[in-house]
Amino acid sequence: MWIGLYDHDEFDEKHLFIKHRPIWKTHFYSPRGMSDMKLSEMSEEAKREQKLFDEFIIDNQVIQ
């Protein structure tokens, strides 16, 4: 529950990381990628994925 895998949103690479809190989800990705898409333009599922990516990867500066 503490280890995750994320897809780098700029490069086609996968990275392991330690999560800042336990969550069952293990694979994180950004539906937005490198585009300028806003959350309001995404489906509910894509919004949920983007928010989790932002929380676990962007906000905690995991991205390499």
MODELLER restraints for C-alpha pairs under 7 A, 6 or more apart:
rsr = mdl.restraints
at = mdl.atoms
rsr.add(forms.Gaussian(group=physical.xy_distance, feature=features.Distance(at['CA:1:A'], at['CA:22:A']), mean=5.10, stdev=0.5))
rsr.add(forms.Gaussian(group=physical.xy_distance, feature=features.Distance(at['CA:1:A'], at['CA:23:A']), mean=5.62, stdev=0.5))
rsr.add(forms.Gaussian(group=physical.xy_distance, feature=features.Distance(at['CA:1:A'], at['CA:24:A']), mean=5.66, stdev=0.5))
rsr.add(forms.Gaussian(group=physical.xy_distance, feature=features.Distance(at['CA:2:A'], at['CA:18:A']), mean=5.66, stdev=0.5))
rsr.add(forms.Gaussian(group=physical.xy_distance, feature=features.Distance(at['CA:2:A'], at['CA:19:A']), mean=5.11, stdev=0.5))
rsr.add(forms.Gaussian(group=physical.xy_distance, feature=features.Distance(at['CA:2:A'], at['CA:21:A']), mean=6.83, stdev=0.5))
rsr.add(forms.Gaussian(group=physical.xy_distance, feature=features.Distance(at['CA:2:A'], at['CA:22:A']), mean=5.29, stdev=0.5))
rsr.add(forms.Gaussian(group=physical.xy_distance, feature=features.Distance(at['CA:3:A'], at['CA:16:A']), mean=6.99, stdev=0.5))
rsr.add(forms.Gaussian(group=physical.xy_distance, feature=features.Distance(at['CA:3:A'], at['CA:17:A']), mean=5.81, stdev=0.5))
rsr.add(forms.Gaussian(group=physical.xy_distance, feature=features.Distance(at['CA:3:A'], at['CA:18:A']), mean=4.74, stdev=0.5))
rsr.add(forms.Gaussian(group=physical.xy_distance, feature=features.Distance(at['CA:3:A'], at['CA:19:A']), mean=5.85, stdev=0.5))
rsr.add(forms.Gaussian(group=physical.xy_distance, feature=features.Distance(at['CA:3:A'], at['CA:26:A']), mean=6.90, stdev=0.5))
rsr.add(forms.Gaussian(group=physical.xy_distance, feature=features.Distance(at['CA:4:A'], at['CA:16:A']), mean=5.66, stdev=0.5))
rsr.add(forms.Gaussian(group=physical.xy_distance, feature=features.Distance(at['CA:4:A'], at['CA:17:A']), mean=5.33, stdev=0.5))
rsr.add(forms.Gaussian(group=physical.xy_distance, feature=features.Distance(at['CA:4:A'], at['CA:18:A']), mean=6.22, stdev=0.5))
rsr.add(forms.Gaussian(group=physical.xy_distance, feature=features.Distance(at['CA:4:A'], at['CA:19:A']), mean=6.43, stdev=0.5))
rsr.add(forms.Gaussian(group=physical.xy_distance, feature=features.Distance(at['CA:4:A'], at['CA:26:A']), mean=4.50, stdev=0.5))
rsr.add(forms.Gaussian(group=physical.xy_distance, feature=features.Distance(at['CA:4:A'], at['CA:27:A']), mean=6.01, stdev=0.5))
rsr.add(forms.Gaussian(group=physical.xy_distance, feature=features.Distance(at['CA:5:A'], at['CA:14:A']), mean=6.57, stdev=0.5))
rsr.add(forms.Gaussian(group=physical.xy_distance, feature=features.Distance(at['CA:5:A'], at['CA:15:A']), mean=5.46, stdev=0.5))
rsr.add(forms.Gaussian(group=physical.xy_distance, feature=features.Distance(at['CA:5:A'], at['CA:16:A']), mean=4.50, stdev=0.5))
rsr.add(forms.Gaussian(group=physical.xy_distance, feature=features.Distance(at['CA:5:A'], at['CA:17:A']), mean=6.21, stdev=0.5))
rsr.add(forms.Gaussian(group=physical.xy_distance, feature=features.Distance(at['CA:5:A'], at['CA:26:A']), mean=5.93, stdev=0.5))
rsr.add(forms.Gaussian(group=physical.xy_distance, feature=features.Distance(at['CA:5:A'], at['CA:27:A']), mean=4.91, stdev=0.5))
rsr.add(forms.Gaussian(group=physical.xy_distance, feature=features.Distance(at['CA:5:A'], at['CA:28:A']), mean=6.20, stdev=0.5))
rsr.add(forms.Gaussian(group=physical.xy_distance, feature=features.Distance(at['CA:6:A'], at['CA:14:A']), mean=5.55, stdev=0.5))
rsr.add(forms.Gaussian(group=physical.xy_distance, feature=features.Distance(at['CA:6:A'], at['CA:15:A']), mean=5.42, stdev=0.5))
rsr.add(forms.Gaussian(group=physical.xy_distance, feature=features.Distance(at['CA:6:A'], at['CA:16:A']), mean=6.62, stdev=0.5))
rsr.add(forms.Gaussian(group=physical.xy_distance, feature=features.Distance(at['CA:6:A'], at['CA:27:A']), mean=5.60, stdev=0.5))
rsr.add(forms.Gaussian(group=physical.xy_distance, feature=features.Distance(at['CA:6:A'], at['CA:28:A']), mean=4.51, stdev=0.5))
rsr.add(forms.Gaussian(group=physical.xy_distance, feature=features.Distance(at['CA:6:A'], at['CA:29:A']), mean=5.64, stdev=0.5))
rsr.add(forms.Gaussian(group=physical.xy_distance, feature=features.Distance(at['CA:7:A'], at['CA:13:A']), mean=5.82, stdev=0.5))
rsr.add(forms.Gaussian(group=physical.xy_distance, feature=features.Distance(at['CA:7:A'], at['CA:14:A']), mean=4.59, stdev=0.5))
rsr.add(forms.Gaussian(group=physical.xy_distance, feature=features.Distance(at['CA:7:A'], at['CA:15:A']), mean=6.60, stdev=0.5))
rsr.add(forms.Gaussian(group=physical.xy_distance, feature=features.Distance(at['CA:7:A'], at['CA:28:A']), mean=6.49, stdev=0.5))
rsr.add(forms.Gaussian(group=physical.xy_distance, feature=features.Distance(at['CA:7:A'], at['CA:29:A']), mean=5.17, stdev=0.5))
rsr.add(forms.Gaussian(group=physical.xy_distance, feature=features.Distance(at['CA:8:A'], at['CA:14:A']), mean=6.10, stdev=0.5))
rsr.add(forms.Gaussian(group=physical.xy_distance, feature=features.Distance(at['CA:9:A'], at['CA:30:A']), mean=6.13, stdev=0.5))
rsr.add(forms.Gaussian(group=physical.xy_distance, feature=features.Distance(at['CA:9:A'], at['CA:33:A']), mean=4.81, stdev=0.5))
rsr.add(forms.Gaussian(group=physical.xy_distance, feature=features.Distance(at['CA:9:A'], at['CA:34:A']), mean=6.29, stdev=0.5))
rsr.add(forms.Gaussian(group=physical.xy_distance, feature=features.Distance(at['CA:10:A'], at['CA:33:A']), mean=6.78, stdev=0.5))
rsr.add(forms.Gaussian(group=physical.xy_distance, feature=features.Distance(at['CA:10:A'], at['CA:34:A']), mean=6.18, stdev=0.5))
rsr.add(forms.Gaussian(group=physical.xy_distance, feature=features.Distance(at['CA:19:A'], at['CA:56:A']), mean=6.57, stdev=0.5))
rsr.add(forms.Gaussian(group=physical.xy_distance, feature=features.Distance(at['CA:28:A'], at['CA:53:A']), mean=5.77, stdev=0.5))
rsr.add(forms.Gaussian(group=physical.xy_distance, feature=features.Distance(at['CA:29:A'], at['CA:49:A']), mean=6.92, stdev=0.5))
rsr.add(forms.Gaussian(group=physical.xy_distance, feature=features.Distance(at['CA:29:A'], at['CA:53:A']), mean=5.96, stdev=0.5))
rsr.add(forms.Gaussian(group=physical.xy_distance, feature=features.Distance(at['CA:30:A'], at['CA:49:A']), mean=6.70, stdev=0.5))
rsr.add(forms.Gaussian(group=physical.xy_distance, feature=features.Distance(at['CA:30:A'], at['CA:50:A']), mean=5.29, stdev=0.5))
rsr.add(forms.Gaussian(group=physical.xy_distance, feature=features.Distance(at['CA:30:A'], at['CA:53:A']), mean=5.91, stdev=0.5))
rsr.add(forms.Gaussian(group=physical.xy_distance, feature=features.Distance(at['CA:31:A'], at['CA:46:A']), mean=5.94, stdev=0.5))
rsr.add(forms.Gaussian(group=physical.xy_distance, feature=features.Distance(at['CA:31:A'], at['CA:49:A']), mean=6.93, stdev=0.5))
rsr.add(forms.Gaussian(group=physical.xy_distance, feature=features.Distance(at['CA:31:A'], at['CA:50:A']), mean=6.05, stdev=0.5))
rsr.add(forms.Gaussian(group=physical.xy_distance, feature=features.Distance(at['CA:39:A'], at['CA:47:A']), mean=5.88, stdev=0.5))
rsr.add(forms.Gaussian(group=physical.xy_distance, feature=features.Distance(at['CA:57:A'], at['CA:63:A']), mean=5.83, stdev=0.5))
